[in-house]
Amino acid sequence: MNNNGWVADLIPVFHTAIKNWNEQNTPEKVTQDVFDTLNADKDKILAQLLGFSNRWGKWELDHCNGRAGNSAAGDFLREVQQQAVNEWLSTVAMPTLSSTQLNQIKSSCAAEYKDTFTKTIKRAVVARAEADAKDLVKQLSDSMSAENYIQLMTLIAPKE
């Protein structure tokens, strides 16, 4: 290899290396290597996909993974828990309310509705008034700017 063209001298080396690698690593061989790697760790991979982690040499449910629902085990546990809660709720008798309690709830709801409605209208009116005031100030300032410009022009170049 000469010092001036050392990069050019390396190009055939790269081509030869790539050609040899391609001949030794056919798509079939790469596929087989992937299968071999997966098969060698299949128990570990399956456990992780199910949501388990091997910490301190002991397999346990990965509580973060399961909580996020990113595992089959976490999804299964959540589904079973939801079914159990639904079954339990179906056995719980809902309280019956007396007419006095119902009237109190209705009165409370009506008062809350009226209060919320009034507050919402007030906020909308304030917002509209602020927008209108800003528009008026803008119009006045634009108008004042125009008048100021005209006065300035008459001072600079008075009419003869």
PAZAPA-4460 file (N, C-alpha, C; in steps of 0.05 Angstrom, whole numbers, plus 32768, in hexadecimal, padded with zeros to 4 digits):
% residues 160
    n_x    n_y    n_z   ca_x   ca_y   ca_z    c_x    c_y    c_z   seq   type   mol
   8011   7FE8   8000   8000   8000   8000   8012   8019   8000     1      M     A
   800B   802B   7FEE   801A   8044   7FEF   800D   8058   8002     2      N     A
   801C   806C   800B   8012   807F   801E   7FFE   8092   8012     3      N     A
   8000   8098   7FF9   7FEE   80AC   7FED   7FD3   80A0   7FE6     4      N     A
   7FD1   8087   7FDF   7FB8   807B   7FD7   7FAF   8064   7FEA     5      G     A
   7FB5   8067   8003   7FAF   8051   8016   7F92   804B   8017     6      W     A
   7F80   805F   8014   7F64   8059   8014   7F5C   8049   7FFC     7      V     A
   7F67   8051   7FE5   7F61   8042   7FCC   7F6C   8026   7FCE     8      A     A
   7F82   8022   7FDB   7F8D   8008   7FDF   7F7C   7FF6   7FF0     9      D     A
   7F6C   8002   8002   7F5B   7FF3   8015   7F41   7FEA   8008    10      L     A
   7F38   7FF7   7FF3   7F1F   7FF0   7FE6   7F1D   7FD3   7FDE    11      I     A
   7F32   7FC8   7FD0   7F30   7FAC   7FC8   7F2F   7F9A   7FE1    12      P     A
   7F3D   7FA2   7FF7   7F3C   7F92   800F   7F20   7F91   801A    13      V     A
   7F12   7FA8   801B   7EF7   7FA9   8024   7EE5   7F98   8013    14      F     A
   7EE8   7F9A   7FF8   7ED7   7F8A   7FE6   7EDB   7F6C   7FEB    15      H     A
   7EF4   7F64   7FEF   7EFA   7F48   7FF4   7EED   7F3F   800E    16      T     A
   7EF0   7F4F   8023   7EE5   7F48   803D   7EC7   7F46   803C    17      A     A
   7EBA   7F59   802E   7E9D   7F58   802C   7E94   7F40   801C    18      I     A
   7EA2   7F3A   8006   7E9B   7F23   7FF6   7E9D   7F09   8006    19      K     A
   7EB3   7F06   8015   7EB7   7EEE   8026   7EA2   7EEC   803B    20      N     A
   7E9B   7F03   8048   7E87   7F02   805D   7E6C   7EFA   8051    21      W     A
   7E65   7F05   803A   7E4B   7EFE   802D   7E4A   7EE0   8026    22      N     A
   7E61   7ED5   801D   7E62   7EB9   8015   7E5F   7EA7   802E    23      E     A
   7E6A   7EB0   8045   7E69   7EA0   805D   7E4E   7EA4   806C    24      Q     A
   7E40   7EBA   8067   7E28   7EC1   8077   7E11   7EC4   8064    25      N     A
   7E08   7EAF   8059   7DF1   7EAF   8047   7DD8   7EB5   8057    26      T     A
   7DC3   7EBE   8049   7DAA   7EC3   8058   7DA0   7EAA   8068    27      P     A
   7DA5   7E93   805D   7D9D   7E7A   806B   7DAD   7E77   8085    28      E     A
   7DC7   7E7C   8084   7DD9   7E79   809B   7DD2   7E8E   80B0    29      K     A
   7DCD   7EA7   80A8   7DC5   7EBC   80BB   7DAB   7EB5   80C8    30      V     A
   7D98   7EAB   80B9   7D7E   7EA2   80C4   7D82   7E8C   80D8    31      T     A
   7D93   7E78   80D2   7D99   7E62   80E4   7DA7   7E6D   80FE    32      Q     A
   7DB9   7E80   80FB   7DC6   7E8C   8112   7DB2   7E99   8125    33      D     A
   7D9F   7EA7   8119   7D8A   7EB4   8129   7D7A   7E9F   8137    34      V     A
   7D71   7E8A   8129   7D62   7E75   8136   7D72   7E68   814D    35      F     A
   7D8C   7E63   8148   7D9D   7E56   815C   7D9E   7E68   8175    36      D     A
   7DA2   7E82   8171   7DA4   7E95   8187   7D89   7E96   8197    37      T     A
   7D73   7E97   8188   7D59   7E98   8196   7D53   7E7D   81A4    38      L     A
   7D5A   7E67   8197   7D55   7E4D   81A4   7D66   7E49   81BD    39      N     A
   7D7F   7E54   81BC   7D90   7E51   81D4   7D85   7E5F   81EC    40      A     A
   7D77   7E76   81E7   7D6C   7E86   81FE   7D4E   7E86   81FE    41      D     A
   7D41   7E71   81F2   7D24   7E72   81EF   7D15   7E74   820A    42      K     A
   7D1E   7E66   821E   7D11   7E67   8238   7D12   7E83   8244    43      D     A
   7D2A   7E8F   8242   7D2E   7EAA   824D   7D1D   7EBE   823D    44      K     A
   7D1D   7EBC   8222   7D0D   7ECE   8211   7CEF   7ECB   8217    45      I     A
   7CE6   7EB3   8218   7CCA   7EAE   821E   7CC1   7EBA   8239    46      L     A
   7CD2   7EB5   824D   7CCC   7EC0   8268   7CCA   7EDE   8267    47      A     A
   7CDD   7EEB   8259   7CDC   7F08   8257   7CC4   7F12   8248    48      Q     A
   7CBC   7F04   8233   7CA4   7F0C   8224   7C8B   7F09   8235    49      L     A
   7C8B   7EF6   8247   7C75   7EF2   8259   7C75   7F06   8270    50      L     A
   7C8B   7F15   8273   7C8C   7F2A   8287   7C9B   7F23   82A0    51      G     A
   7CAD   7F0F   829E   7CBD   7F07   82B5   7CDA   7F12   82B1    52      F     A
   7CE7   7F17   82C7   7D03   7F1F   82C6   7D13   7F0D   82D9    53      S     A
   7D2C   7F0A   82D1   7D3E   7EF9   82E1   7D51   7F0B   82F0    54      N     A
   7D49   7F11   8309   7D5A   7F22   8319   7D64   7F11   8331    55      R     A
   7D7E   7F15   8336   7D8B   7F07   834C   7D89   7EE9   8349    56      W     A
   7D88   7EE0   832F   7D87   7EC3   832A   7D6D   7EB6   8330    57      G     A
   7D58   7EC6   8332   7D3D   7EBC   8338   7D29   7EC9   8325    58      K     A
   7D18   7EB9   8319   7D03   7EC4   8307   7CED   7ED0   8317    59      W     A
   7CE4   7EE8   8310   7CCD   7EF5   831D   7CBE   7F05   8309    60      E     A
   7CA5   7F0B   8310   7C95   7F1C   82FE   7CA1   7F38   82FE    61      L     A
   7CA6   7F42   82E6   7CB1   7F5D   82E4   7C9A   7F70   82E9    62      D     A
   7C99   7F7B   8302   7C83   7F8C   830A   7C80   7FA5   82F8    63      H     A
   7C95   7FB0   82EF   7C93   7FC8   82DD   7C88   7FC0   82C3    64      C     A
   7C91   7FAB   82B7   7C88   7FA1   829E   7C6A   7F9A   82A0    65      N     A
   7C63   7F8A   82B5   7C48   7F82   82B8   7C35   7F99   82BD    66      G     A
   7C3F   7FAC   82CD   7C2E   7FC3   82D4   7C28   7FD4   82BB    67      R     A
   7C3B   7FD5   82A9   7C37   7FE5   8290   7C26   7FD5   827C    68      A     A
   7C21   7FBC   8281   7C11   7FAC   826F   7C20   7FA3   8256    69      G     A
   7C3B   7FA3   8258   7C4B   7F9C   8241   7C53   7F7F   8241    70      N     A
   7C44   7F6E   824F   7C4C   7F52   824F   7C32   7F41   824F    71      S     A
   7C35   7F29   8247   7C1E   7F17   8247   7C15   7F11   8264    72      A     A
   7C29   7F0E   8276   7C22   7F09   8292   7C13   7F21   829E    73      A     A
   7C1D   7F39   8298   7C10   7F51   82A3   7BF4   7F55   8298    74      G     A
   7BF1   7F4F   827E   7BD6   7F51   8272   7BC3   7F3D   827E    75      D     A
   7BCD   7F24   8281   7BBD   7F0F   828D   7BB4   7F16   82A9    76      F     A
   7BC8   7F1F   82BA   7BC1   7F26   82D5   7BAD   7F3C   82D7    77      L     A
   7BB0   7F50   82C6   7B9D   7F67   82C6   7B81   7F5E   82BE    78      R     A
   7B80   7F4C   82AA   7B66   7F43   82A1   7B58   7F32   82B7    79      E     A
   7B67   7F21   82C4   7B5B   7F10   82D9   7B52   7F22   82F0    80      V     A
   7B63   7F36   82F8   7B5B   7F48   830D   7B42   7F58   8306    81      Q     A
   7B40   7F61   82ED   7B28   7F70   82E5   7B0F   7F5F   82E7    82      Q     A
   7B11   7F46   82DF   7AFB   7F33   82E0   7AF3   7F2F   82FD    83      Q     A
   7B06   7F2B   830F   7B01   7F27   832B   7AF3   7F3F   8337    84      A     A
   7AFD   7F57   8331   7AF0   7F6F   833C   7AD4   7F72   8332    85      V     A
   7AD0   7F6D   8318   7AB4   7F6F   830D   7AA1   7F5B   831A    86      N     A
   7AAB   7F42   831E   7A9A   7F2E   832C   7A94   7F37   8348    87      E     A
   7AA7   7F42   8356   7AA2   7F4B   8372   7A8E   7F62   8372    88      W     A
   7A92   7F75   8360   7A7F   7F8C   835F   7A63   7F83   8359    89      L     A
   7A60   7F6E   834A   7A45   7F65   8343   7A37   7F59   835C    90      S     A
   7A46   7F51   8370   7A3A   7F46   8389   7A34   7F5B   839D    91      T     A
   7A40   7F73   839A   7A3C   7F88   83AE   7A21   7F96   83A8    92      V     A
   7A11   7F98   83BD   79F7   7FA5   83BA   79FB   7FC3   83BA    93      A     A
   79F0   7FD0   83A6   79F2   7FED   83A4   79DE   7FF9   83B9    94      M     A
   79E6   800E   83C6   79D4   801A   83DA   79BB   8026   83CE    95      P     A
   79A6   8023   83DC   798D   8030   83D2   798B   804B   83E1    96      T     A
   7983   805E   83D2   7981   8079   83DD   7964   8080   83E4    97      L     A
   7961   808D   83FA   7946   8096   8402   793F   80AE   83F1    98      S     A
   7925   80B5   83F0   791C   80CB   83E1   7929   80E5   83EA    99      S     A
   792E   80E7   8404   793C   80FF   840F   7958   8101   8404   100      T     A
   7966   80EA   8404   7982   80EA   83FA   7982   80F1   83DC   101      Q     A
   796F   80E5   83CD   796D   80EB   83B0   7968   8109   83AC   102      L     A
   7956   8115   83BB   7950   8131   83B8   7969   8142   83BF   103      N     A
   7978   813A   83D4   7990   8149   83DB   79A5   8147   83C4   104      Q     A
   79A7   8130   83B8   79BA   812D   83A2   79B1   813D   838A   105      I     A
   7997   813D   8384   798D   814D   836E   7992   816B   8373   106      K     A
   798C   8174   838B   7990   8190   8392   79AE   8198   838F   107      S     A
   79BF   8186   8399   79DC   818B   8398   79E5   818C   837B   108      S     A
   79DC   817A   836B   79E3   8179   834F   79D9   8192   8340   109      C     A
   79C1   819A   8346   79B5   81B2   8339   79C5   81CB   8341   110      A     A
   79CD   81CD   835B   79DD   81E4   8364   79F8   81E4   8357   111      A     A
   7A05   81CD   8355   7A1F   81CB   8348   7A1D   81D2   832B   112      E     A
   7A08   81C9   831D   7A04   81CF   8301   7A02   81EE   82FD   113      Y     A
   79F0   81FA   830E   79EC   8217   830C   7A06   8226   8311   114      K     A
   7A14   821E   8325   7A2E   822B   832C   7A42   8229   8316   115      D     A
   7A45   8211   830B   7A58   820C   82F5   7A50   821C   82DC   116      T     A
   7A36   821C   82D6   7A2B   822A   82BF   7A31   8248   82C1   117      F     A
   7A2B   8253   82D9   7A30   8270   82DD   7A4E   8277   82DB   118      T     A
   7A5F   8267   82E8   7A7C   826C   82E7   7A86   826A   82CA   119      K     A
   7A7C   8257   82BB   7A85   8254   829F   7A7C   826C   828E   120      T     A
   7A64   8275   8292   7A5A   828D   8283   7A6C   82A5   828B   121      I     A
   7A71   82A9   82A4   7A82   82BF   82AD   7A9D   82BE   82A0   122      K     A
   7AAA   82A6   82A0   7AC4   82A4   8293   7AC3   82AA   8275   123      R     A
   7AAD   82A1   8268   7AAB   82A6   824B   7AA6   82C4   8246   124      A     A
   7A96   82D2   8257   7A92   82EE   8254   7AAB   82FE   8258   125      V     A
   7ABB   82F6   826D   7AD4   8304   8272   7AE7   8300   825B   126      V     A
   7AE9   82E8   8251   7AFB   82E2   823A   7AF2   82F3   8222   127      A     A
   7AD8   82F5   821D   7ACF   8305   8206   7AD4   8323   820A   128      R     A
   7AD0   832C   8222   7AD5   8349   8228   7AF3   834F   8225   129      A     A
   7B04   833D   822E   7B21   8341   822A   7B28   8342   820D   130      E     A
   7B1D   8330   81FD   7B23   832F   81E0   7B19   8349   81D3   131      A     A
   7B01   8352   81DA   7AF6   836B   81CE   7B07   8383   81D7   132      D     A
   7B10   8384   81F0   7B20   839A   81F9   7B3B   839A   81EA   133      A     A
   7B47   8383   81E6   7B60   8382   81D7   7B5C   838B   81BA   134      K     A
   7B46   8383   81AE   7B40   838D   8193   7B3D   83AB   8192   135      D     A
   7B2F   83B7   81A6   7B2C   83D3   81A6   7B46   83E2   81AA   136      L     A
   7B57   83D8   81BC   7B71   83E4   81C0   7B82   83E3   81A7   137      V     A
   7B81   83CC   8199   7B90   83CA   8180   7B86   83DE   816B   138      K     A
   7B6B   83E1   8169   7B60   83F4   8156   7B69   8410   815D   139      Q     A
   7B67   8417   8177   7B6F   8432   817F   7B8D   8437   817A   140      L     A
   7B9D   8423   8180   7BBA   8427   817D   7BC1   8429   815F   141      S     A
   7BB3   8419   814E   7BB8   841B   8131   7BAF   8437   8127   142      D     A
   7B98   8440   8131   7B8E   845A   8129   7BA0   8470   8133   143      S     A
   7BAA   846E   814B   7BBC   8482   8156   7BD6   8482   8147   144      M     A
   7BDF   846B   813F   7BF8   8469   8130   7BF4   8477   8115   145      S     A
   7BDD   8473   8109   7BD8   8480   80EF   7BD7   849F   80F2   146      A     A
   7BC9   84A8   8108   7BC7   84C5   810C   7BE3   84D0   8113   147      E     A
   7BF2   84C2   8123   7C0D   84CB   8129   7C1F   84CC   8110   148      N     A
   7C1C   84BA   80FE   7C2B   84B9   80E5   7C24   84D2   80D4   149      Y     A
   7C0A   84D7   80D2   7C01   84ED   80C2   7C0B   8508   80CE   150      I     A
   7C0A   850A   80E9   7C14   8522   80F5   7C32   8525   80F1   151      Q     A
   7C41   850F   80F2   7C5E   8510   80EE   7C64   8518   80D1   152      L     A
   7C55   850D   80BE   7C59   8514   80A2   7C54   8532   809D   153      M     A
   7C3F   853D   80AA   7C39   8559   80A6   7C4F   856A   80B3   154      T     A
   7C5B   8561   80C8   7C71   8570   80D5   7C8A   856F   80C3   155      L     A
   7C8F   8558   80B8   7CA7   8555   80A8   7CA4   8564   808D   156      I     A
   7C8E   8560   8080   7C89   856C   8066   7C6F   857B   8067   157      A     A
   7C6F   8594   8072   7C55   85A3   8073   7C4B   85AA   8057   158      P     A
   7C30   85AC   8056   7C24   85B3   803C   7C29   85D1   8037   159      K     A
   7C2E   85D8   801F   7C34   85F4   8018   7C1C   8602   800F   160      E     A
***
